[in-house]
Amino acid sequence: MSATAIVLMWEARAADGRGAELLEWARARSAELSREPARRELLRAPQDRVLVMTWWPDASYGDDLPELPEPDAALITRAVHRWRFEAVG
């Protein structure tokens, strides 16, 4: 695939009562990525879910792009879900 914008999505569900802590953890880790994305959004949803989206212009689908790590197992209820999307015009 040729270069286009790639959006990385990272989603986790916090352990009971730890949603605010997971959100702050994700905010801090997204600011520490090895490269700065063109755009970054942090969102939250019911059940203490946290979503981080980063936009990488001029990237290809298979490029090695910085992603958030897995939080400490005590902070989440399940493994992190990750998706990679290619922008379409």
MODELLER restraints for C-alpha pairs under 7 A, 6 or more apart:
rsr = mdl.restraints
at = mdl.atoms
rsr.add(forms.Gaussian(group=physical.xy_distance, feature=features.Distance(at['CA:1:A'], at['CA:60:A']), mean=6.23, stdev=0.5))
rsr.add(forms.Gaussian(group=physical.xy_distance, feature=features.Distance(at['CA:1:A'], at['CA:61:A']), mean=6.74, stdev=0.5))
rsr.add(forms.Gaussian(group=physical.xy_distance, feature=features.Distance(at['CA:2:A'], at['CA:60:A']), mean=5.89, stdev=0.5))
rsr.add(forms.Gaussian(group=physical.xy_distance, feature=features.Distance(at['CA:3:A'], at['CA:58:A']), mean=4.93, stdev=0.5))
rsr.add(forms.Gaussian(group=physical.xy_distance, feature=features.Distance(at['CA:3:A'], at['CA:59:A']), mean=4.83, stdev=0.5))
rsr.add(forms.Gaussian(group=physical.xy_distance, feature=features.Distance(at['CA:3:A'], at['CA:60:A']), mean=4.47, stdev=0.5))
rsr.add(forms.Gaussian(group=physical.xy_distance, feature=features.Distance(at['CA:4:A'], at['CA:57:A']), mean=6.05, stdev=0.5))
rsr.add(forms.Gaussian(group=physical.xy_distance, feature=features.Distance(at['CA:4:A'], at['CA:58:A']), mean=4.74, stdev=0.5))
rsr.add(forms.Gaussian(group=physical.xy_distance, feature=features.Distance(at['CA:4:A'], at['CA:59:A']), mean=5.39, stdev=0.5))
rsr.add(forms.Gaussian(group=physical.xy_distance, feature=features.Distance(at['CA:4:A'], at['CA:60:A']), mean=5.98, stdev=0.5))
rsr.add(forms.Gaussian(group=physical.xy_distance, feature=features.Distance(at['CA:4:A'], at['CA:87:A']), mean=6.79, stdev=0.5))
rsr.add(forms.Gaussian(group=physical.xy_distance, feature=features.Distance(at['CA:5:A'], at['CA:55:A']), mean=6.79, stdev=0.5))
rsr.add(forms.Gaussian(group=physical.xy_distance, feature=features.Distance(at['CA:5:A'], at['CA:56:A']), mean=5.46, stdev=0.5))
rsr.add(forms.Gaussian(group=physical.xy_distance, feature=features.Distance(at['CA:5:A'], at['CA:57:A']), mean=4.06, stdev=0.5))
rsr.add(forms.Gaussian(group=physical.xy_distance, feature=features.Distance(at['CA:5:A'], at['CA:58:A']), mean=5.46, stdev=0.5))
rsr.add(forms.Gaussian(group=physical.xy_distance, feature=features.Distance(at['CA:5:A'], at['CA:59:A']), mean=5.67, stdev=0.5))
rsr.add(forms.Gaussian(group=physical.xy_distance, feature=features.Distance(at['CA:5:A'], at['CA:86:A']), mean=6.03, stdev=0.5))
rsr.add(forms.Gaussian(group=physical.xy_distance, feature=features.Distance(at['CA:5:A'], at['CA:87:A']), mean=5.32, stdev=0.5))
rsr.add(forms.Gaussian(group=physical.xy_distance, feature=features.Distance(at['CA:6:A'], at['CA:55:A']), mean=5.92, stdev=0.5))
rsr.add(forms.Gaussian(group=physical.xy_distance, feature=features.Distance(at['CA:6:A'], at['CA:56:A']), mean=5.12, stdev=0.5))
rsr.add(forms.Gaussian(group=physical.xy_distance, feature=features.Distance(at['CA:6:A'], at['CA:57:A']), mean=6.33, stdev=0.5))
rsr.add(forms.Gaussian(group=physical.xy_distance, feature=features.Distance(at['CA:6:A'], at['CA:59:A']), mean=5.96, stdev=0.5))
rsr.add(forms.Gaussian(group=physical.xy_distance, feature=features.Distance(at['CA:6:A'], at['CA:60:A']), mean=6.75, stdev=0.5))
rsr.add(forms.Gaussian(group=physical.xy_distance, feature=features.Distance(at['CA:6:A'], at['CA:61:A']), mean=6.43, stdev=0.5))
rsr.add(forms.Gaussian(group=physical.xy_distance, feature=features.Distance(at['CA:6:A'], at['CA:84:A']), mean=6.97, stdev=0.5))
rsr.add(forms.Gaussian(group=physical.xy_distance, feature=features.Distance(at['CA:6:A'], at['CA:85:A']), mean=5.69, stdev=0.5))
rsr.add(forms.Gaussian(group=physical.xy_distance, feature=features.Distance(at['CA:6:A'], at['CA:86:A']), mean=4.67, stdev=0.5))
rsr.add(forms.Gaussian(group=physical.xy_distance, feature=features.Distance(at['CA:6:A'], at['CA:87:A']), mean=6.04, stdev=0.5))
rsr.add(forms.Gaussian(group=physical.xy_distance, feature=features.Distance(at['CA:7:A'], at['CA:53:A']), mean=6.59, stdev=0.5))
rsr.add(forms.Gaussian(group=physical.xy_distance, feature=features.Distance(at['CA:7:A'], at['CA:54:A']), mean=5.56, stdev=0.5))
rsr.add(forms.Gaussian(group=physical.xy_distance, feature=features.Distance(at['CA:7:A'], at['CA:55:A']), mean=4.57, stdev=0.5))
rsr.add(forms.Gaussian(group=physical.xy_distance, feature=features.Distance(at['CA:7:A'], at['CA:56:A']), mean=6.21, stdev=0.5))
rsr.add(forms.Gaussian(group=physical.xy_distance, feature=features.Distance(at['CA:7:A'], at['CA:84:A']), mean=5.87, stdev=0.5))
rsr.add(forms.Gaussian(group=physical.xy_distance, feature=features.Distance(at['CA:7:A'], at['CA:85:A']), mean=5.12, stdev=0.5))
rsr.add(forms.Gaussian(group=physical.xy_distance, feature=features.Distance(at['CA:7:A'], at['CA:86:A']), mean=6.32, stdev=0.5))
rsr.add(forms.Gaussian(group=physical.xy_distance, feature=features.Distance(at['CA:8:A'], at['CA:53:A']), mean=5.54, stdev=0.5))
rsr.add(forms.Gaussian(group=physical.xy_distance, feature=features.Distance(at['CA:8:A'], at['CA:54:A']), mean=5.27, stdev=0.5))
rsr.add(forms.Gaussian(group=physical.xy_distance, feature=features.Distance(at['CA:8:A'], at['CA:55:A']), mean=6.63, stdev=0.5))
rsr.add(forms.Gaussian(group=physical.xy_distance, feature=features.Distance(at['CA:8:A'], at['CA:83:A']), mean=5.98, stdev=0.5))
rsr.add(forms.Gaussian(group=physical.xy_distance, feature=features.Distance(at['CA:8:A'], at['CA:84:A']), mean=4.70, stdev=0.5))
rsr.add(forms.Gaussian(group=physical.xy_distance, feature=features.Distance(at['CA:8:A'], at['CA:85:A']), mean=6.43, stdev=0.5))
rsr.add(forms.Gaussian(group=physical.xy_distance, feature=features.Distance(at['CA:9:A'], at['CA:51:A']), mean=6.91, stdev=0.5))
rsr.add(forms.Gaussian(group=physical.xy_distance, feature=features.Distance(at['CA:9:A'], at['CA:52:A']), mean=5.75, stdev=0.5))
rsr.add(forms.Gaussian(group=physical.xy_distance, feature=features.Distance(at['CA:9:A'], at['CA:53:A']), mean=4.57, stdev=0.5))
rsr.add(forms.Gaussian(group=physical.xy_distance, feature=features.Distance(at['CA:9:A'], at['CA:54:A']), mean=6.75, stdev=0.5))
rsr.add(forms.Gaussian(group=physical.xy_distance, feature=features.Distance(at['CA:9:A'], at['CA:82:A']), mean=5.60, stdev=0.5))
rsr.add(forms.Gaussian(group=physical.xy_distance, feature=features.Distance(at['CA:9:A'], at['CA:83:A']), mean=5.08, stdev=0.5))
rsr.add(forms.Gaussian(group=physical.xy_distance, feature=features.Distance(at['CA:9:A'], at['CA:84:A']), mean=6.25, stdev=0.5))
rsr.add(forms.Gaussian(group=physical.xy_distance, feature=features.Distance(at['CA:10:A'], at['CA:51:A']), mean=5.62, stdev=0.5))
rsr.add(forms.Gaussian(group=physical.xy_distance, feature=features.Distance(at['CA:10:A'], at['CA:52:A']), mean=5.13, stdev=0.5))
rsr.add(forms.Gaussian(group=physical.xy_distance, feature=features.Distance(at['CA:10:A'], at['CA:53:A']), mean=6.48, stdev=0.5))
rsr.add(forms.Gaussian(group=physical.xy_distance, feature=features.Distance(at['CA:10:A'], at['CA:80:A']), mean=6.89, stdev=0.5))
rsr.add(forms.Gaussian(group=physical.xy_distance, feature=features.Distance(at['CA:10:A'], at['CA:81:A']), mean=5.92, stdev=0.5))
rsr.add(forms.Gaussian(group=physical.xy_distance, feature=features.Distance(at['CA:10:A'], at['CA:82:A']), mean=4.70, stdev=0.5))
rsr.add(forms.Gaussian(group=physical.xy_distance, feature=features.Distance(at['CA:10:A'], at['CA:83:A']), mean=6.71, stdev=0.5))
rsr.add(forms.Gaussian(group=physical.xy_distance, feature=features.Distance(at['CA:11:A'], at['CA:49:A']), mean=7.00, stdev=0.5))
rsr.add(forms.Gaussian(group=physical.xy_distance, feature=features.Distance(at['CA:11:A'], at['CA:50:A']), mean=5.59, stdev=0.5))
rsr.add(forms.Gaussian(group=physical.xy_distance, feature=features.Distance(at['CA:11:A'], at['CA:51:A']), mean=4.40, stdev=0.5))
rsr.add(forms.Gaussian(group=physical.xy_distance, feature=features.Distance(at['CA:11:A'], at['CA:52:A']), mean=6.46, stdev=0.5))
rsr.add(forms.Gaussian(group=physical.xy_distance, feature=features.Distance(at['CA:11:A'], at['CA:80:A']), mean=5.77, stdev=0.5))
rsr.add(forms.Gaussian(group=physical.xy_distance, feature=features.Distance(at['CA:11:A'], at['CA:81:A']), mean=5.15, stdev=0.5))
rsr.add(forms.Gaussian(group=physical.xy_distance, feature=features.Distance(at['CA:11:A'], at['CA:82:A']), mean=6.40, stdev=0.5))
rsr.add(forms.Gaussian(group=physical.xy_distance, feature=features.Distance(at['CA:12:A'], at['CA:49:A']), mean=5.63, stdev=0.5))
rsr.add(forms.Gaussian(group=physical.xy_distance, feature=features.Distance(at['CA:12:A'], at['CA:50:A']), mean=5.45, stdev=0.5))
rsr.add(forms.Gaussian(group=physical.xy_distance, feature=features.Distance(at['CA:12:A'], at['CA:51:A']), mean=6.73, stdev=0.5))
rsr.add(forms.Gaussian(group=physical.xy_distance, feature=features.Distance(at['CA:12:A'], at['CA:76:A']), mean=6.77, stdev=0.5))
rsr.add(forms.Gaussian(group=physical.xy_distance, feature=features.Distance(at['CA:12:A'], at['CA:80:A']), mean=4.85, stdev=0.5))
rsr.add(forms.Gaussian(group=physical.xy_distance, feature=features.Distance(at['CA:12:A'], at['CA:81:A']), mean=6.38, stdev=0.5))
rsr.add(forms.Gaussian(group=physical.xy_distance, feature=features.Distance(at['CA:13:A'], at['CA:48:A']), mean=5.70, stdev=0.5))
rsr.add(forms.Gaussian(group=physical.xy_distance, feature=features.Distance(at['CA:13:A'], at['CA:49:A']), mean=4.23, stdev=0.5))
rsr.add(forms.Gaussian(group=physical.xy_distance, feature=features.Distance(at['CA:13:A'], at['CA:50:A']), mean=6.33, stdev=0.5))
rsr.add(forms.Gaussian(group=physical.xy_distance, feature=features.Distance(at['CA:13:A'], at['CA:76:A']), mean=5.55, stdev=0.5))
rsr.add(forms.Gaussian(group=physical.xy_distance, feature=features.Distance(at['CA:13:A'], at['CA:77:A']), mean=5.84, stdev=0.5))
rsr.add(forms.Gaussian(group=physical.xy_distance, feature=features.Distance(at['CA:13:A'], at['CA:78:A']), mean=6.83, stdev=0.5))
rsr.add(forms.Gaussian(group=physical.xy_distance, feature=features.Distance(at['CA:14:A'], at['CA:22:A']), mean=6.06, stdev=0.5))
rsr.add(forms.Gaussian(group=physical.xy_distance, feature=features.Distance(at['CA:14:A'], at['CA:48:A']), mean=5.36, stdev=0.5))
rsr.add(forms.Gaussian(group=physical.xy_distance, feature=features.Distance(at['CA:14:A'], at['CA:49:A']), mean=6.14, stdev=0.5))
rsr.add(forms.Gaussian(group=physical.xy_distance, feature=features.Distance(at['CA:14:A'], at['CA:75:A']), mean=5.72, stdev=0.5))
rsr.add(forms.Gaussian(group=physical.xy_distance, feature=features.Distance(at['CA:14:A'], at['CA:76:A']), mean=4.20, stdev=0.5))
rsr.add(forms.Gaussian(group=physical.xy_distance, feature=features.Distance(at['CA:14:A'], at['CA:77:A']), mean=5.79, stdev=0.5))
rsr.add(forms.Gaussian(group=physical.xy_distance, feature=features.Distance(at['CA:15:A'], at['CA:74:A']), mean=7.00, stdev=0.5))
rsr.add(forms.Gaussian(group=physical.xy_distance, feature=features.Distance(at['CA:15:A'], at['CA:75:A']), mean=5.40, stdev=0.5))
rsr.add(forms.Gaussian(group=physical.xy_distance, feature=features.Distance(at['CA:15:A'], at['CA:76:A']), mean=4.67, stdev=0.5))
rsr.add(forms.Gaussian(group=physical.xy_distance, feature=features.Distance(at['CA:15:A'], at['CA:77:A']), mean=5.05, stdev=0.5))
rsr.add(forms.Gaussian(group=physical.xy_distance, feature=features.Distance(at['CA:18:A'], at['CA:75:A']), mean=6.75, stdev=0.5))
rsr.add(forms.Gaussian(group=physical.xy_distance, feature=features.Distance(at['CA:19:A'], at['CA:48:A']), mean=4.50, stdev=0.5))
rsr.add(forms.Gaussian(group=physical.xy_distance, feature=features.Distance(at['CA:19:A'], at['CA:49:A']), mean=6.92, stdev=0.5))
rsr.add(forms.Gaussian(group=physical.xy_distance, feature=features.Distance(at['CA:22:A'], at['CA:75:A']), mean=6.70, stdev=0.5))
rsr.add(forms.Gaussian(group=physical.xy_distance, feature=features.Distance(at['CA:23:A'], at['CA:50:A']), mean=6.10, stdev=0.5))
rsr.add(forms.Gaussian(group=physical.xy_distance, feature=features.Distance(at['CA:29:A'], at['CA:68:A']), mean=6.36, stdev=0.5))
rsr.add(forms.Gaussian(group=physical.xy_distance, feature=features.Distance(at['CA:30:A'], at['CA:68:A']), mean=6.31, stdev=0.5))
rsr.add(forms.Gaussian(group=physical.xy_distance, feature=features.Distance(at['CA:33:A'], at['CA:66:A']), mean=5.99, stdev=0.5))
rsr.add(forms.Gaussian(group=physical.xy_distance, feature=features.Distance(at['CA:34:A'], at['CA:66:A']), mean=6.23, stdev=0.5))
rsr.add(forms.Gaussian(group=physical.xy_distance, feature=features.Distance(at['CA:35:A'], at['CA:66:A']), mean=6.70, stdev=0.5))
rsr.add(forms.Gaussian(group=physical.xy_distance, feature=features.Distance(at['CA:37:A'], at['CA:54:A']), mean=5.99, stdev=0.5))
rsr.add(forms.Gaussian(group=physical.xy_distance, feature=features.Distance(at['CA:37:A'], at['CA:55:A']), mean=5.67, stdev=0.5))
rsr.add(forms.Gaussian(group=physical.xy_distance, feature=features.Distance(at['CA:37:A'], at['CA:56:A']), mean=5.55, stdev=0.5))
rsr.add(forms.Gaussian(group=physical.xy_distance, feature=features.Distance(at['CA:38:A'], at['CA:55:A']), mean=5.57, stdev=0.5))
rsr.add(forms.Gaussian(group=physical.xy_distance, feature=features.Distance(at['CA:38:A'], at['CA:56:A']), mean=5.85, stdev=0.5))
rsr.add(forms.Gaussian(group=physical.xy_distance, feature=features.Distance(at['CA:38:A'], at['CA:57:A']), mean=6.84, stdev=0.5))
rsr.add(forms.Gaussian(group=physical.xy_distance, feature=features.Distance(at['CA:39:A'], at['CA:54:A']), mean=5.69, stdev=0.5))
rsr.add(forms.Gaussian(group=physical.xy_distance, feature=features.Distance(at['CA:39:A'], at['CA:55:A']), mean=5.06, stdev=0.5))
rsr.add(forms.Gaussian(group=physical.xy_distance, feature=features.Distance(at['CA:40:A'], at['CA:53:A']), mean=5.64, stdev=0.5))
rsr.add(forms.Gaussian(group=physical.xy_distance, feature=features.Distance(at['CA:40:A'], at['CA:54:A']), mean=4.48, stdev=0.5))
rsr.add(forms.Gaussian(group=physical.xy_distance, feature=features.Distance(at['CA:40:A'], at['CA:55:A']), mean=6.42, stdev=0.5))
rsr.add(forms.Gaussian(group=physical.xy_distance, feature=features.Distance(at['CA:41:A'], at['CA:52:A']), mean=5.69, stdev=0.5))
rsr.add(forms.Gaussian(group=physical.xy_distance, feature=features.Distance(at['CA:41:A'], at['CA:53:A']), mean=5.20, stdev=0.5))
rsr.add(forms.Gaussian(group=physical.xy_distance, feature=features.Distance(at['CA:41:A'], at['CA:54:A']), mean=6.61, stdev=0.5))
rsr.add(forms.Gaussian(group=physical.xy_distance, feature=features.Distance(at['CA:42:A'], at['CA:51:A']), mean=5.74, stdev=0.5))
rsr.add(forms.Gaussian(group=physical.xy_distance, feature=features.Distance(at['CA:42:A'], at['CA:52:A']), mean=4.61, stdev=0.5))
rsr.add(forms.Gaussian(group=physical.xy_distance, feature=features.Distance(at['CA:42:A'], at['CA:53:A']), mean=6.60, stdev=0.5))
rsr.add(forms.Gaussian(group=physical.xy_distance, feature=features.Distance(at['CA:43:A'], at['CA:50:A']), mean=5.81, stdev=0.5))
rsr.add(forms.Gaussian(group=physical.xy_distance, feature=features.Distance(at['CA:43:A'], at['CA:51:A']), mean=5.03, stdev=0.5))
rsr.add(forms.Gaussian(group=physical.xy_distance, feature=features.Distance(at['CA:43:A'], at['CA:52:A']), mean=6.41, stdev=0.5))
rsr.add(forms.Gaussian(group=physical.xy_distance, feature=features.Distance(at['CA:44:A'], at['CA:50:A']), mean=4.52, stdev=0.5))
rsr.add(forms.Gaussian(group=physical.xy_distance, feature=features.Distance(at['CA:44:A'], at['CA:51:A']), mean=6.06, stdev=0.5))
rsr.add(forms.Gaussian(group=physical.xy_distance, feature=features.Distance(at['CA:61:A'], at['CA:86:A']), mean=6.52, stdev=0.5))
rsr.add(forms.Gaussian(group=physical.xy_distance, feature=features.Distance(at['CA:70:A'], at['CA:80:A']), mean=6.41, stdev=0.5))
